[in-house]
Amino acid sequence: MQILIRNAKIVNEGSVFKGCVVLKDKRIIKIFKGANAQQEAGAYCKTRDMDIDAEGKILIPGIIDDHVHFREPGQPWKGTMTQESRAALLGGVTSVMDMPNNSPAITTAETLEEKYRFAAERMYVNYAFYMGSTNTNVDQVLNLRKRGCGLKIFMGSSTGNMLVDDPIALETFFMKFGGVIAAHCEDETIIRENTRKAKSRYGNDIPVILHSTIRSREACIASTQKALDLALKHRTRLHILHVSTREEVELIRKARRIHHGISCEASLPHIWFTQADYVRYGTQIKCNPSVKTTEDRDAILEAIDKRDIQTIGSDHAPHTWEEKQNNYMNAPSGIPLIQHTCQMLMECVRQERIGITSFVDACCHTPAHIFGISERGFIKEGYYADLVLIDPEKEHLVTKSQLEYTCGWSPLEGHLFPSSITHVFVNGMLTVENGQIIQKPPTLPIL
């Protein structure tokens, strides 16, 4: 197949320009820009199988989501690789990195390899998987031949019971693991004490609005400081996930001046929601770390725009509607959001909270750089043709019937986005057209 995309506003490597892109088989083979781009592209691509006029539309690289929980293997009633990756496509995500808190957890070489085999025929997007850490699997981790995309360390308990709280194991991981350590940073001692205080006052009827008090900013700050200290001590490649407070942003900024191997991520819940939203959404937006104040959200968006936060992940973490209707203590943490990743961030762009080049840096370029993903994340000749075409003026209303999630719900139901995704290419194949999945693309491991 030879495909011409013409007259697009192309966003790539910090610049925005009008141009044309030619795709052949799985790759981008030619890019034209300047006043004569369309004529030059037409002359170069005289015979073509598809011609897309992208006048008025924005072309970006496919989003690389460094933080998803697709729930398989083990919990297909919450989410399946097939359905969650279909949702990802509709959100402009063409590659994902899935977390290890499955059932069983991905904490051995055998379970990691089995997960890759399981994904091969199911995924609608490209993929890589994290290895999980525990207090007792240090030898397994250090003897891995295939590391996946990195090592996930839960420094605070969350879904999956994979807390690493043995100081010797933690020190060893930071000292000896050769790849990227992706850390969930919350201090377990602080959380337990806050939970004890809340139970002593409310019993089992703790209001959900106290989630941000129980899983507090102090818990996040203390744990992030601990991770940074270990990374600075051992020169670890550390990627701190879902930063949720303005204080953490400053701590990480300072640490990066000393050690450039440190990076961090903002996640969609902390970009979109604040603790004031508990009144409307209740346990629907219960996630770990908790969403916090408007000031924290503003600081996170500012840090994305200044590149003090390097990546954006969806932290897509589905649970069934029935599970989320439990009371605060029994409702699981996690929010399904990946299907609207691109539109959520385009709304931030429209509101001038972040620039469009900052969006593309954090979602496409920098994840490829941090995790060593070759030939993806950029619009470059010779690179895989993972591309997203956005209509910034076509509104999109989120309805339940459109959701691809296995769980079948989203806190964004009823929200009117000002933009829409019109086309998504994965490995050169048009797989989404006019907001609908038209075929399953050939997908590949990205690492």
Helices and strands as residue ranges (DSSP letters): E 2-12, E 15-24, E 27-33, H 37-44, E 50-53, E 58-61, E 63-68, H 81-90, E 93-98, H 109-119, E 126-129, E 131-132, H 138-142, E 151-154, H 167-176, E 180-184, H 188-202, G 208-210, H 211-214, H 217-234, E 237-240, H 246-258, E 262-267, H 268-272, G 275-277, H 278-281, G 282-285, H 294-305, E 311-313, H 321-324, G 338-340, H 341-350, H 356-360, I 361-365, H 366-371, E 387-391, E 396-397, G 400-402, E 416-417, E 420-426, E 429-433, E 436-437
